[in-house]
Structures are given as structure tokens and as C-alpha cells.
């Protein structure tokens, strides 16, 4: 079971869509399964659908309009969360979907149980496998509900729902994957003729430096020696490194200033504390006892598939991380003609 959350500015447009035919006439029997108080008008079950839609929008927007009169207008006051079951799941009843909707708005902070000032919301069903939760994010005390990390909190609740209802259990990641470039970043790279976004280029540079460094100090030195990078290092009063940020030379914002990224903004495992922990735990073998690095890398890689089947997630993750670092390091020693492909492999 997955959730998709968006925000908007028009309650009327969202309700019109939810009770409409859909983009390809896919909406069948749109109707309310529950609401903030259980008494919201349901256009799908009302003899005058148009009038009921207007009443529902007015009810949802009541606090929005009150706040607007006090000069507290919220630009994006519409909260929209679709919750979809897996294709192999059984068809849930309206009552089950209603309970799931109440669990989601409670978990995300939209309408916590027992909070009389919680936001107004409705859950609409127009298909067997999903519902839409539409809410206006102005509370009864006319403050805007912030609903921080609503996707993560909704996802955690849906994980519990899967277990409670005997539904298909989706395999969820550990939320440490590197952030994908935004559309704006991709368009900027295209305008400036760069093959990758600044975020991707910086991430590659940092991973390469980590793979080649034997200590945190050497990691910073390698970054400073990399052409095209601007590097700033933050230090504690003791002189020890506290963190770092970097920018791509020529990648400026509208004010003409460099666009800086901290390591954690590139990927969770590239924050300086994580890098320091990794490099501090690395032991460099004595030259006489060190096997040929290529033989060591290939032998280790061949053993990875067997490690993945043993049910030890920590060991499997460690082997995958080591493989990733090996791929990061290979371009440093490979012929120039092979480096683009190796960078591609490391990124993937």
C-alpha cells in the first residue's frame, strides 16, 4: 500500500476532479467513505450533485476563508493524499477504507484523534483499489497545520496497515538513497551544456575522493586538489574538521553566488561524520602482506551474490557498499577511454 501526497491552491478543483469522470473515464461511482465529522455532504449520493459539491467545498474552505479575512491566507492550503492498495490485495470495503483514512490523517498530523481543532478533510472513493483524502490545512484555531514529513509518517502508518489487514507487504528501503536531481536542476544542466547536474557531478567527486583517501584529512585534501570544485571546510575550535560543503565552479544562483551543497545534501552516507567513521575504521595492510588489489576486488565481487542469500542484511549491505566504493575508485586507475563507462556504473 502506497501513498502519494501533493498540495494545491483550489479545493474546488480537487473536489471537481475527485467526483468527475477522470482523465480517461476511469472514475466509477465516486462517493464519500468518511469525513472529519462524519456529516459532510456527499455529492456522489446526493440528488443534486452540483449543489452538494458546492456545499462540500464551502464546508472544507470555512476556516480557510476565516483565516483569509484576518490576513492569514495560506497559498497552498489544499492537502491531497491518494492511498492505493497493491494489485494482488483483496478489495477493501468502504468501512475499511474509512478506518485507513482516519489512521493516515492522524499519523500525518492533519487531524489527530481527539483534537477538536484538527483540519477538515474527506476521503473519496471512485475505484476499488484506492481512495483520495482531501483536506484543507487551516486548523480550528486558524493556524496552518505544517504536517512535516507527512509522506514518511503516512508510509509508516501504511506499513502497519498492511500488517493489520493482511495485505501485501511492500519492501521499503532504509530511506538513505541519494536524492534524485530535481527537474529544475536537470533543466539548468541542459541550459549550461553540462552532461550531469551539479549535484550528480559533486556526488561523483566526493565518492571518488572517499574511495581514494586513507584518512579524513586526506579526503579533504583530495577534494581541494580536484579541478572545478570550490570547497569550504568547517572546523571545531580544536582545529578538527566538523564538516564540509562544496560547489561546482561556474554553478551560480540568480545572485551570482555559488550553489553550495553539504555532504549530507548529496547523499546521507556522504555527511562528514559518516565519512570520518568509515575512513577511521579502514585499516591499510602492510605492503608486503597486501594481495594484488585487482585480484582482491574481483574475488570479493564474485562472493557478493552468495552473501545476499544468507539473510544477514548488515553483511549484505556492507558488501554492496564495498562494491560501490570499488566502482568509485576504478576511474582513478583505469585508461581514460574506460572512465565514462565506469563513472556510469558507479552512479547506477
Secondary structure, DSSP 8 states (H G I E B T S, - for coil): -EEEEEEES-HHHHHHHHTS--TTS---S-EEEEESSS----GGG-SSHHHHHHHHHHHHTHHHHHHHHTT---TT-EEEEEEE--TTS----HHHHHHHHHHHHHHHTSS-TT-TT--EEEEEE-SSSEEEEEEE-B-TTS-B---TTHHHHHHHHHHHHHHHHT--------S-S-----HHHHHHHHHTT-SS-HHHHHHHHHHHHHHH-SSHHHHHHHHHTSTTEEEEEEE-TTS-EEEEEEEETT-B-TTS-B--EEHHHH-GGGSHHHHHHHHHT-----GGG---HHHHHHHHHHHHHHHHTSS-HHHHHHHHHHHHHHHHHHHHHS-HHHHHHHHHHHH-
